[in-house]
């Protein structure tokens, strides 16, 4: 709107919706809330790319966490279960991405540089942590299917999970996945198409079904 972009907190039981973050230049693409409720991770457009930023719920202060090279984009950040790290997807083209993780200090600042997870590139847009905090799950597109992989933070031995969905049923542009305890959820899309016939009305000149 004319006042810029904002992030609001919506109480689950209703009531006032306090504005947490307000920044006229903030073009938000995705957000994630830390487990302790103190921070909101934001992937936001910046110049020709997308960077991950961190907003304080208490003060609204925004700090930049990542600086992707060139036109790359750091998207869909996720806090680790214990809140000491953040993982995100670094898109280097429409079909190529690499997962990264970043250690965090208690004050929300980065405790080092982003670290790549494994050496493989993926056709993926999202990820999430497994409860152990030692690995992530990545939904990746392979041909006509979307496959789900467990990738450890250390080492280079991803494991394919026993889940594969037709690409036509998955939202391949977002490929959102979320893990909680022993459960994982993902988004499925459905489409219904019909072949119909239109006839031109000789009196009105309009096309009618």
Buried (B, 14 or more C-beta within 10 A) or exposed (E): EEEEBBBEBEEEEEEEEEEBBBBEEBEBEBBBBBEEEBBBBBBBBBEEBBBBBBBBBEEBEBEEBBEBEEEBBBBBBBBBBEBEBBBBBBBBEEEEBBBBBBBBEEEBEBEEEBBEBBEBBBBBBBBBBBEEBEBBBBBBBEEEBBBBBBBBBEEEEBEEBEEEBEBEBBBBEBBBBBBEEEEBEBBEEEEEEEEEEEEEEEEEEEEEE
